[in-house]
C-alpha cells in the first residue's frame, strides 16, 4: 500500500484511544444501540480501503473539523457516508457498520465528493479531531469540536502531516484552520459545506485545486 506508513501511524495513534462521554472513537468502540457488533472493525477496514485506493502519494491534504453522526461516525472515512461506500460512486468501497435497514447518508459528504471529482487520487482528507463530538447522553447529536479537544488530539494531526508531507494543505472550516495554525502549518482556508456553505465550499475547492496545478 502506497500509504502504509500513514496506516501504521493511525493504527498506533488512533485505533486504541478510548471514547469519552462526549467524544466517540468509531475505530475502537461500538454502541450496540446503533452499531453492528463488529462495527469498529468494519470502520477500520473502510478506512484502510480508502487509503489503499491511492496509486500515488497525494500532494494535497484536506483537513476538516470532526466526524459527523451520519458520515464518518459510521463509515470510518472523513467526509464520507455509508451510502456512498455502498453505491459504487467512489474509487473505493466499504461496508455498512450501522445496524439499521438503510445506510446513513450525509449532505456534506455528497457535496464534498462532488467537489473532489478529478482530484480523488491527488488529495487526502482527514479531520483535526478524528472522533465524533456529541453532547453528553446524546450519542447521535452533532457539535463542533472544542478548543480543548483539538489541542488534546493535535498530535494526531501533526503525525498525519509529517507522514504525508503534502505540498499543499487546505483547511475546511474555521476550527480546522486554527488547528493547523497552532501546528505552524500554512493552509488555504475553505468554507465548510454545511449550513448553507455548499456554493462557497465548491468555489473554494475549485480555486485551491487550480493553484495545485500551477
N, C-alpha and C positions, 0 to 999 in steps of 0.2 A: 504494500500500500504506500503510495506516494507520501501520505501524511502520517506515516506510522509513528514518527517522533511526537507529533501532536496528540495522537491517540494514546500513546503511553503516558504522556503528561496528564491527560484528562483522567485516565484510569487511576492514577495516584492521587491527583489533587481534587477530583470532583466526586467520583462514584461512591466513596465511603463516607462522605460528610453526612452526619445525621440531620434529619429535619428538625425544625423547632415548632413552637406553637403558631408561628406566623410566617414560616418560610418552609416550603415543601421541596425536598430534593427528589425529583421524579426519577432519578437514576438509582437511588438507594432504597426508596420507600414505595409502598403500595397502600392505598386506602381502599379497603375492600368494599366500601360503600359505592365507589365509582370505578375501581380498577379490577382487572383480572388478577388472579393470584400471582402470576409471574410478570406483572406489568413492568416492574423496574428493569427486568432482563430484556423485555421487548424493546423498551425505550433505549437501552444501551445499544442493542442491535441496530435500531433505526438510526441512531447517531453514527454508528460505525458504517452503515450503508451510505450515509451522506458523505462522510469523509472518504470512503472508498470510491466514490463517483468521480473524484478529481483525477484527471490523467496528467496533470502538471501542477506544480505548486502555485497556488493562487497568489497573484501580486497585490490583490486588494483585500483588506479586512474591513468588513462592515460590523459595527458594534451597536447592538440595540440595548434596551434597558433591562428587561427581565421577562421570563416566560409568562404568557397569559394563560388563563384557565381553559381556553378552548383551542389553544395552539400547542406550543412546546411542552406545556404541562403533561399532555398525553402523547404527543408524537415523539418527544425527546430531541427534536431538531428545532433550533431557533427559527421563528417566523414561519413555521410550517404546521399545518393541521393534519390530523389523521386522514381526513377526507382526501387530501392531496396525495398522501402516501399510497392510498389505495386506488387512485383514479388514473394512474399512468400519465399524469400531466407533468411530472418532473423527471430529471435524469436519474433519479434513484427511487427505490420503493421501500415500503415498510409495512409493519403490521399494526393492527388496532390494539391498543393497550387498555382502552376503556371497556367496561362490561355492558354498555348499552347496545341496543339493536343497531343504531346508526353511529358511524364515526363522527367525532366532533369536527366542526368546520368553523374557521375564523376569518373574519373580513380582512383583518390586517395581513394575514398570511396570503390571502388571494391577491391583494394589492401588491404585496412585496414581490411575489414570484412573477407577477405580470410585468413589473418594472425590471426584473432580472433577466428577461429574455435576451439571449445572446451573450450574457456575461456569467452564466451559471458556473462555468469552469474557471473563470478568472477572478471570482470574488467569493470569499468565505464569510459566513455570518456567525457571530457569537453574541453573547449578552454580557453586559457589565456585571450583573448578578445572575448566575446560571440557574437559580432556583426560583420557584413560583412564590412571589409575595402575596399573602392573603390576610384578611382580618382574622383575629382570634375567634375560633369556633365557627368560622365561615370558610371552609376549605375551598369552595368554588368561587369565592369573591376575587376581585381584581383590585390591585392598588400598585402605585409606583414604589419601587424600592427606596428605602430611606437612605440618607447620607451615611448613617452608621453601618447599614448593610453593605453598601457599596465599598466602604473602607474595609469592612471585615473580610470581604472576598476579593479585594483588588489584586491580591497576589495571584489569583487565578487568571484574571485578565492580563496581568503582566506576563505570566507564563505563556499564554496564547500568543501574545505579541512577540515574545522572544523566540518561540518555536517557529512561528510563521515568517517573521522578518518581512513584513509586507512593504511594498514600495509606496503604497497609498492606504490611508485609513480614513474611513467615513463614519461619523457618529450619527446614529438615528435617535433623535430625541435629546432633550436637554441634560438628563441625568447621565446618559452615555457620554456626552460631550464633557461633562465635569469629571467623570471618572478618568477619561483619557488625559484630560488636562492635569489631573492630580498625578498621573504617571509620567507626565512630561512628554506625552506623545502628541504630535501635531496631527490634527484631524480636521476634515472638512465636515461642517455640520449640515445635516439634512433634517427637515421636519418629519416627525413621526407620522405614519399614515393614519393613525386613529383619530377620532374626534374631529372629523372634517378636514384632516390634513392630507387626504389622498392625492389631490392635484399637486400641492406643493411638494409632497414626497416624490412623486413621479418626475417632476421637473428637476428637483434637486439631484435625484439619482442619475437622470439623463445627463445633467451638466457634469457630475462627478465622473461618470464613465467616459464622457467626451474628453475630459482632461487626461484620463488614464491612457488614452490612445495617442496623445500628442507627443 
